[in-house]
């Protein structure tokens, strides 16, 4: 499901210009980007 959200975002916005844009993808939070385990 997360992969589809990433593809959808890239399709709608023409790709990512920075890592910070990943925060705008549904299902990606700080712990996903830092590799921290979820509580």
N, C-alpha and C positions, 0 to 999 in steps of 0.2 A: 504494500500500500504506500509506504513512504517513497519508494522509487517512482511510483506513478505521480505523486505530488511534485517530486523534483522535475520530472519530465514535463508535467503540465506548466509549472512555473517557467521553465526554460522556453517552452513553446510560446507562452503568452508574453514574455518579457525579452525574448531574444538572447537568452543565456545569462550567466552570472558575470558581473563585472568585479565583484569582490566577495570574499568569504562572508562578510557581514550580511550580504543579501540572503544567505541561507536561513537566517532568522525569520525571513518572511515566508518561508515554506511551511505549510501546515504539517506539524509533526516533528519539526526540528526545533529543539530548544538548546539552552546553554549546555546541558549535560551531554547532548548528542555531539556537539561541536568540540567539547573539551575531553570527551571520553570518560567523564566522571560517571560512576554507577548511579542509577536512579535510587532514590530513597524508598 
